[in-house]
Amino acid sequence: MNSISGKKIILGVCGSIAAYKSAFLLRELQRADAEVRVVMTPSAANFIAPLTFSALSRSQVYMDMFPEKSTSMGTWHIDLGLWADAMIIAPVTASTIAKLAHGIADNFLTSLVLALRAPLVIAPAMDVDMFVHPATASNIAKLMERGVHVIQPEEGELASGLSGKGRLPEVDTIMKYMNDFFLGYHRDLAGKKVLVTAGPTQEPIDAVRFISNRSSGKMGFAVAAAAANRGAEVRLITGPVGLETPQNVSRENVGTAEEMFTALERNVDWCDVLVMTAAVSDYRAENIPDRKIKKDEFAGGKASVSLVENTDILKALAPRKGNRLFVGFALETDNVIDNAKRKLKSKSLDAIVVNNPRVEGAGFGTETNKVTIISGRDESQTDLPMLSKYEVADRIFDHILTLH
Ligand SMILES: Cc1cc2nc3c(=O)[nH]c(=O)nc-3n(C[C@H](O)[C@H](O)[C@H](O)COP(=O)(O)O)c2cc1C
């Protein structure tokens, strides 16, 4: 099925050696009956002439932020941002990725992206060292967290003569991605209400100190972004983290485990699916003085804090589960699978996602994760390879959809 037909698509082109492929992509999008407008960065004009695109698209090419002869009201970037059903930037360079990650609007293309109301797909193309550079990796992760769709580059021989990941995929691959994209593969949670918890909790022990854990919130934010991209209405309850709220996600910040519980109690009846990724503290300080405890209040060079158990949130919410799907996360360092299965049963979960922070690239703070999903139905295990946290989140929802 051709889901691209009739769609209004902005094709962005950046200054990459792969820019010539955009002309073929334009032809294929048109052949699939899309209405296409082309936007180029000024650098892209060093690689392919704007005339090629204007001739092929039979439309003007947008490149100058301040053209000498303007035929419109002057805010084309806004008009175009409202017009499109989707924008794809193929190829997108390391430089433009960095600008988009930081909201820089210094040319027509980057300004347009900030004004865009439609989904954005990017297809990075660059030399392998540029692609694996931590700056590029973290900029791409940032964009994915924000809900931008990334067509991963392919491995192979690069224009530089080097070999590795960085090649723009062939036009057929990009067309297939766009077809799946419009088909609604990414909208299969439309109409569903997804509640996500993320991050650590902080349990104060006095007016200035707290007990917490190393959770960065990245996994939960990826879950929220993936659910929103697939069309769900998403509410995210998060402990203290330094992350941006993904697009189309409503966020509530909490501090302690008890605040997390209260926020969940308020929201649980609303949701169809609850995904608990938060690393909630099991204990809190029994007494919390509203001042800083002084060093000399403790005798003999030893200090202790008396802890009391927090509410077991999943257990407490269980009576309100009804037809809702509850998915838990477990972070185990020992007897990983057995411990996770015990948690799955004792908390009546529909699935549990297990990660082991001792595996390199998995667990707290990383951009990637390696998890096993255990189904509550029959305890069957699905081992996923090392993936970005966003891809892990996507796979979790693939699994959740099989449970419905
Ligand atoms: C021959 C040549 C090929 C280049 N190819 C790429 C590329 O494939 N990917 C990339 O990120 N940058 C590439 N660059 C560097 C970009 O053109 C440069 O960073 C430019 O500022 C990008 O501008 P833009 O993102 O506004 O298009 C290349 C530069 C040259 C001279």
PDBQT file of the ligand as one rigid body, heavy atoms in Angstrom, charges set to zero:
ROOT
HETATM    1  C1  LIG A 501      33.623  17.218   0.258  1.00  0.00    +0.000 C 
HETATM    2  C2  LIG A 501      32.898  17.382   1.558  1.00  0.00    +0.000 A 
HETATM    3  C3  LIG A 501      32.015  16.425   1.946  1.00  0.00    +0.000 A 
HETATM    4  C4  LIG A 501      31.329  16.546   3.174  1.00  0.00    +0.000 A 
HETATM    5  N1  LIG A 501      30.456  15.566   3.530  1.00  0.00    +0.000 NA
HETATM    6  C5  LIG A 501      29.825  15.646   4.729  1.00  0.00    +0.000 A 
HETATM    7  C6  LIG A 501      28.934  14.607   5.133  1.00  0.00    +0.000 A 
HETATM    8  O1  LIG A 501      28.684  13.631   4.426  1.00  0.00    +0.000 OA
HETATM    9  N2  LIG A 501      28.342  14.722   6.341  1.00  0.00    +0.000 N 
HETATM   10  C7  LIG A 501      28.574  15.792   7.172  1.00  0.00    +0.000 A 
HETATM   11  O2  LIG A 501      28.030  15.809   8.269  1.00  0.00    +0.000 OA
HETATM   12  N3  LIG A 501      29.400  16.800   6.792  1.00  0.00    +0.000 NA
HETATM   13  C8  LIG A 501      30.015  16.749   5.598  1.00  0.00    +0.000 A 
HETATM   14  N4  LIG A 501      30.869  17.767   5.208  1.00  0.00    +0.000 N 
HETATM   15  C9  LIG A 501      31.021  18.948   6.080  1.00  0.00    +0.000 C 
HETATM   16  C10 LIG A 501      29.798  19.868   5.952  1.00  0.00    +0.000 C 
HETATM   17  O3  LIG A 501      29.618  20.260   4.590  1.00  0.00    +0.000 OA
HETATM   18  C11 LIG A 501      29.985  21.105   6.836  1.00  0.00    +0.000 C 
HETATM   19  O4  LIG A 501      29.975  20.702   8.189  1.00  0.00    +0.000 OA
HETATM   20  C12 LIG A 501      28.911  22.132   6.607  1.00  0.00    +0.000 C 
HETATM   21  O5  LIG A 501      29.116  23.217   7.479  1.00  0.00    +0.000 OA
HETATM   22  C13 LIG A 501      27.522  21.573   6.847  1.00  0.00    +0.000 C 
HETATM   23  O6  LIG A 501      26.565  22.590   6.693  1.00  0.00    +0.000 OA
HETATM   24  P1  LIG A 501      25.012  22.297   6.794  1.00  0.00    +0.000 P 
HETATM   25  O7  LIG A 501      24.781  21.354   7.907  1.00  0.00    +0.000 OA
HETATM   26  O8  LIG A 501      24.402  23.640   7.048  1.00  0.00    +0.000 OA
HETATM   27  O9  LIG A 501      24.562  21.741   5.472  1.00  0.00    +0.000 OA
HETATM   28  C14 LIG A 501      31.550  17.676   3.981  1.00  0.00    +0.000 A 
HETATM   29  C15 LIG A 501      32.447  18.653   3.552  1.00  0.00    +0.000 A 
HETATM   30  C16 LIG A 501      33.109  18.506   2.372  1.00  0.00    +0.000 A 
HETATM   31  C17 LIG A 501      34.076  19.585   1.949  1.00  0.00    +0.000 C 
ENDROOT
TORSDOF 0
